[in-house]
Amino acid sequence: MFERYTEKARRVIFFSRYEASQFGASQIEAEHILLGLIREDKNLTARFFRGAHDDVESVRKEIEGRTVIRDRISTKIDLPLSTEAKRVLSFAAEESEKLGNRHIGTEHLLLGLLREKKSIAAEVLYGRGLRLSDIRQDLTRQVHIEQSAADQQSAADRDDQWTRELSEACIDAGLFTQEELVTEFMSVTALRQFGADTEALLRMLAAKSLVDPQQLPNLAFDLRDEKKLAEFIEKLRQE
């Protein structure tokens, strides 16, 4: 059942069993999952809960005021999930799929708790300012950012591959040597220390045979000096 769960999400379920036993509950309810969630993932709590006081103890006190507390049950007893808790986990799985995630994490469990609107857990969360639509939107934005970063990395990997293969083919064909290629790489890397406009201007000067292409990095550094810049401009005007 928990194959797709992250390690943190699995620990939430473990802690929810513990919380249920402390309340003397015969089943794991949504509020116990909430307590397990807050206990396990403090980063998630800090991210979505508005108040710094929203720790596991403050939430437990509020839940205690809403439920009947019985004698504690041994933690050795494997308590079952209530129908309500099962719906929370089912909602969490649905939210994971909507976001295009392969895993089920603590963030999905939080969404699942919010969707079980008639539960004590949802009432506690809504009372603390959490809203299903806001958190879902935030997580969707995060997925897009992560996907964009992954796409950029994939593109960079493809560029590295064809650059490497094409370089090797050109060297084998005798178009240039390994040393010449490395020299050009170093020249380009040096120019990357400047802005794109600077690099474009220098390359246009080289294309006009006004400067030595091999000396572009050195020229760029030289032209930062006002005296050398004035001398270079005067030289251009005399061309």
HELIX and SHEET records of a PDB file:
HELIX    1   1 GLU A    7  GLN A   22  1                                  16    
HELIX    2   2 ALA A   30  GLU A   40  1                                  11    
HELIX    3   3 LYS A   42  PHE A   48  1                                   7    
HELIX    4   4 VAL A   56  GLU A   64  1                                   9    
HELIX    5   5 THR A   83  LYS A   98  1                                  16    
HELIX    6   6 THR A  106  ARG A  115  1                                  10    
HELIX    7   7 ILE A  120  GLY A  127  1                                   8    
HELIX    8   8 LEU A  132  ASP A  172  1                                  41    
HELIX    9   9 GLN A  178  LEU A  191  1                                  14    
HELIX   10  10 ALA A  196  ALA A  207  1                                  12    
HELIX   11  11 PRO A  213  GLN A  215  5                                   3    
HELIX   12  12 LEU A  216  ASP A  222  1                                   7    
HELIX   13  13 GLU A  226  ARG A  237  1                                  12    
END                                                                             
